[in-house]
Amino acid sequence: METPAVPQSAYQPVQRSWFQRNQLKLAPWLFLLPGILFFLIYVIWPIAQSFYISLYDWNGLGDIHEQGTYVGVQNYVELAGDRNFEISLWNNLKWLVLYLLAIPAGLFIALFLNQNVVGIRIYKSLFFFPFVISQVVVGLVFQWFYLPSNGLLDSMLGLVGLGPLNVLGDPDLATYGIIVAGLWPQTAYCMILYLTGLNAVDPEQVEAARLDGAKGTRMLWYVILPQLKPATFIAFVVTIIGALRSFDLISIMTNGGPFGSTRVLSFYVWEKSLSERGFQYGYASAIAVVLFLIMLVFIAYFLWSMYKEERAG
C-alpha cells in the first residue's frame, strides 16, 4: 500500500534565527573582533585622549577637570613661536629625508644576497645582525665609534691625514651622526623585506625578459621592481614611522644636545611631559598631535596610492 503524498502546502520551512541566516557574513567580523577591540582601546582611544588633553593646561597630577585649565587652541598657538619646537620639526624632516636612504640600500644588499655564491649564509648573518640588536646597543656602539681622539672614526680619518672630529659634540653634525647610526639597523630591516619579496618573484617573467634581451638595470626596473611593490610599500611606511618617532638613539647618544640641537618631536614630547623640566602635559600632547598628523599624511598618501593601483589593476 502506497503512502499518500503530502501536499506541497503542508511543508513548513525551517525557522532559522537572524544569526544563522547571516553567519557567513558575520564569521569574518567575529574573527576580527578581538583585534578591533585591542586597536580601539590601545590605539584610537589614546589618540583621542591626546587631542583632548592638548586643549588643557595641565601638569598631569590629579583630575584634568579639577587641576587643569581649559585653554582651547592656545597650546598650538604657542607652538608656532617655540624655537625648540621649530628645531625639533626641522630635525624630524632631516630624519625623514635621510632615513629613506635605507630603502634603496636595503634593496641593493638584498639583490646581492639573493645569489648563490660561496659563503652567502655568512654574509646574510652579518647584514642581518644589526636588526636583531637593541637600539640602545646601537647607540652605545656608535657613541664609541664617534669618540673624539679615541674612536674608530678618528683613527680612520687619521690614516688619510684628517684631524679629530667631534661628531656628537658639534651642533651642526650631531643630528647627521645619529641618523647614520639609525640607518644601520633600518637598512637591515629593509633588506629582510626585500629578500622576502625576491623569493616571490615569478621566475617565468624573469626568464621571458632574458629571452627578450633584458638584463641589468632594465631587468631590475621593468621586471623585478614591479613585483616588489608590496615590499616597497611596507618599507616606506615602516621607515617613515621610524624616522618620525625616533627617540631612543637620541636619548642614548646625545640626550637632545649639544644645546638642544638634536631634539626631535618625540624627544620634545618627553621633555615637556616626563623630564624634570616637564609636567606640561597639555603642551606635550599638542606636540604629539602635530607628530601624529604628520605621520597620518604620509601613511594616508601611500595607502591611497596602493588603493588606486589595485583598482587600476
C-alpha positions in Angstrom: 0.0 0.0 0.0 1.5 3.3 -1.1 1.9 6.2 1.4 -0.3 9.1 0.3 1.7 12.1 -1.0 1.8 15.1 1.3 0.5 18.3 -0.3 3.2 20.9 -1.0 1.3 23.4 1.1 1.8 21.2 4.2 5.6 21.6 4.2 6.7 24.2 6.7 10.2 25.9 6.2 12.7 25.5 8.9 12.7 28.6 11.1 16.2 30.0 11.5 17.4 32.8 13.7 18.9 36.0 12.3 22.4 34.8 13.3 22.0 31.5 11.5 20.9 33.3 8.3 23.9 35.7 8.4 26.6 33.5 9.9 28.7 33.5 6.7 28.8 37.3 6.7 29.4 37.6 10.4 32.2 35.0 10.7 35.0 37.3 9.4 33.9 40.1 11.7 33.8 37.7 14.7 37.4 36.6 14.0 38.5 40.3 13.6 36.6 41.5 16.7 39.4 40.9 19.3 41.9 42.7 17.1 39.5 45.6 16.5 38.8 45.9 20.3 42.5 46.0 21.1 43.1 48.6 18.3 40.2 50.8 19.6 41.4 50.6 23.2 45.1 50.8 22.8 45.5 53.0 19.7 42.3 55.0 18.9 41.4 55.8 22.5 44.9 57.2 23.4 45.0 59.3 20.2 41.6 60.8 21.1 42.8 61.4 24.7 45.9 63.2 23.3 43.7 65.5 21.2 41.5 66.2 24.3 44.4 66.8 26.7 46.1 69.2 24.2 43.2 71.6 24.8 44.2 72.0 28.5 46.9 73.5 30.6 47.6 70.5 32.9 50.5 69.2 34.9 49.4 65.6 34.8 48.6 65.5 38.5 45.1 65.0 39.7 41.9 65.1 37.7 42.3 67.1 34.5 39.0 68.9 35.1 39.9 69.9 38.6 43.6 70.6 38.3 43.8 71.6 34.7 42.6 74.7 32.9 40.8 74.7 29.5 42.8 76.8 27.1 41.4 75.7 23.7 44.0 76.0 20.9 46.4 78.2 23.0 48.9 75.3 23.2 49.0 75.2 19.4 49.4 78.9 19.1 52.4 78.7 21.5 54.0 76.0 19.3 54.1 78.5 16.4 56.5 80.7 18.3 58.5 78.0 20.1 62.1 77.9 18.8 62.7 74.4 20.3 59.6 73.1 18.5 60.9 74.6 15.3 64.3 72.9 15.7 62.6 69.6 16.6 60.4 69.8 13.5 63.3 70.5 11.1 65.3 67.7 12.7 62.4 65.4 12.1 62.3 66.4 8.4 66.1 65.7 8.2 65.4 62.2 9.7 62.6 61.7 7.2 64.6 62.5 4.1 67.8 60.8 5.0 66.2 57.8 6.6 64.6 56.9 3.3 68.1 56.0 2.1 67.6 52.8 4.0 65.2 51.6 1.3 67.5 51.6 -1.8 70.4 50.5 0.4 68.3 47.5 1.7 67.2 46.7 -1.9 70.8 46.5 -3.3 72.0 44.5 -0.3 69.1 42.1 -0.8 69.9 41.8 -4.6 73.5 40.9 -3.6 72.4 38.4 -1.0 69.9 36.8 -3.4 72.6 34.9 -5.2 74.2 31.5 -4.9 77.8 32.3 -4.0 80.3 30.8 -1.6 79.7 32.0 2.0 76.4 33.7 1.3 74.9 32.5 4.6 77.7 34.2 6.5 77.1 37.4 4.5 73.4 37.2 5.3 74.1 36.7 9.0 76.4 39.8 9.1 73.9 42.0 7.3 71.0 40.7 9.4 72.8 41.2 12.7 72.0 45.0 13.2 68.3 44.2 13.0 68.3 41.9 16.0 70.3 44.0 18.4 68.7 46.6 20.6 68.6 50.3 19.6 70.3 51.0 23.0 73.3 48.8 21.9 73.4 50.5 18.5 73.5 53.9 20.2 76.4 52.8 22.5 78.3 51.3 19.7 78.2 54.5 17.6 79.0 56.6 20.7 82.2 54.7 20.9 82.7 54.9 17.2 82.4 58.7 17.3 84.6 59.2 20.4 86.9 62.2 19.6 90.7 61.2 19.5 90.0 57.6 20.7 87.1 56.5 18.4 87.4 54.3 15.3 86.2 57.2 13.1 89.0 59.5 14.2 91.5 56.6 13.7 90.2 56.2 10.2 90.4 59.9 9.5 94.0 60.0 10.9 95.0 57.4 8.2 94.2 60.0 5.5 95.7 62.9 7.3 92.5 64.5 8.7 92.2 65.8 12.2 90.0 64.7 15.0 86.3 65.2 14.5 83.8 65.5 17.4 80.7 64.5 15.7 78.3 64.3 18.6 79.7 67.5 20.2 79.2 69.6 17.1 75.6 71.1 16.8 75.9 71.1 13.0 77.0 67.4 12.8 75.3 65.6 15.7 71.9 65.0 14.1 73.5 63.6 11.0 75.7 61.3 13.1 72.7 59.9 14.9 70.8 59.4 11.6 73.8 57.4 10.3 73.5 55.2 13.5 69.8 54.7 12.9 70.3 53.8 9.2 72.4 50.8 10.2 69.6 48.7 11.6 66.9 50.2 9.4 68.8 49.2 6.3 68.9 45.6 7.6 65.2 45.7 8.1 64.5 46.8 4.6 66.9 44.2 3.4 64.8 41.5 5.1 61.6 42.8 3.5 63.2 42.8 0.0 64.7 39.3 0.5 61.3 38.0 1.3 59.9 39.8 -1.8 62.6 38.4 -4.1 61.6 34.9 -3.1 58.1 35.6 -4.5 59.4 37.0 -7.8 58.0 35.0 -10.8 60.9 33.2 -12.4 59.0 32.7 -15.6 58.7 36.5 -16.1 62.5 36.8 -15.4 63.3 34.1 -18.0 61.0 35.7 -20.6 62.6 39.1 -20.0 66.1 37.4 -20.5 64.9 35.9 -23.8 63.8 39.4 -24.9 67.3 40.7 -24.2 66.6 42.5 -20.9 69.4 42.5 -18.3 71.0 44.6 -15.6 69.2 47.9 -14.9 66.4 47.2 -17.4 65.6 43.8 -15.8 65.6 45.4 -12.4 63.4 48.4 -13.4 60.8 46.7 -15.6 60.6 43.2 -14.2 61.9 42.9 -10.6 60.8 46.2 -9.0 57.1 46.0 -10.2 56.9 42.6 -8.4 58.4 44.2 -5.2 55.8 46.9 -4.8 54.2 45.3 -1.7 57.6 45.0 0.0 58.5 48.6 -1.1 55.2 49.9 0.4 55.8 48.2 3.8 59.4 49.5 3.7 58.3 53.1 3.1 55.6 53.0 5.8 57.9 51.5 8.4 60.8 53.7 7.6 58.7 56.9 7.7 57.2 55.9 11.1 60.6 55.0 12.4 62.0 58.4 11.3 59.2 60.4 12.8 59.2 58.6 16.2 63.0 58.4 16.6 63.7 58.8 20.3 65.9 56.0 21.8 69.1 56.8 19.8 68.8 60.5 20.6 68.3 59.8 24.3 71.3 57.4 24.4 73.7 59.3 22.2 73.2 63.0 23.0 70.1 63.3 25.3 69.0 66.1 22.9 72.2 68.0 23.0 74.5 69.7 22.3 72.4 72.8 23.2 69.2 71.1 22.1 70.4 70.8 18.5 69.4 67.1 18.1 65.9 67.3 19.5 63.1 65.7 17.5 59.3 66.0 18.2 59.1 62.7 20.1 62.0 63.7 22.3 60.5 67.1 22.9 57.2 65.4 23.9 59.2 63.5 26.6 61.0 66.7 27.7 57.7 68.6 28.2 55.9 65.8 29.9 58.2 63.4 31.8 61.6 65.1 32.3 62.5 67.1 35.4 61.7 70.3 33.3 58.4 68.9 32.2 55.0 68.2 33.7 53.3 70.3 30.9 51.0 67.5 29.7 48.7 69.8 27.6 51.6 71.3 25.7 53.3 67.9 25.2 50.0 66.5 23.9 49.8 69.3 21.4 53.3 68.4 20.1 52.2 64.7 20.0 49.1 65.6 17.9 51.3 67.5 15.4 53.6 64.5 15.1 50.6 62.2 14.7 49.1 64.4 11.9 52.4 64.4 10.0 52.5 60.6 10.2 48.9 60.4 9.1 49.5 62.5 6.0 52.3 60.2 4.8 50.6 56.9 5.6 47.3 58.1 4.1 49.1 59.1 0.9 50.7 55.7 0.5 47.5 53.8 1.3 45.6 55.9 -1.3 48.4 55.2 -3.9 48.2 51.5 -3.3 44.4 51.6 -3.4 44.4 53.4 -6.8 46.9 50.9 -8.2 44.9 47.9 -7.1 41.7 49.4 -8.6 43.5 50.2 -11.9 44.9 46.7 -12.0 
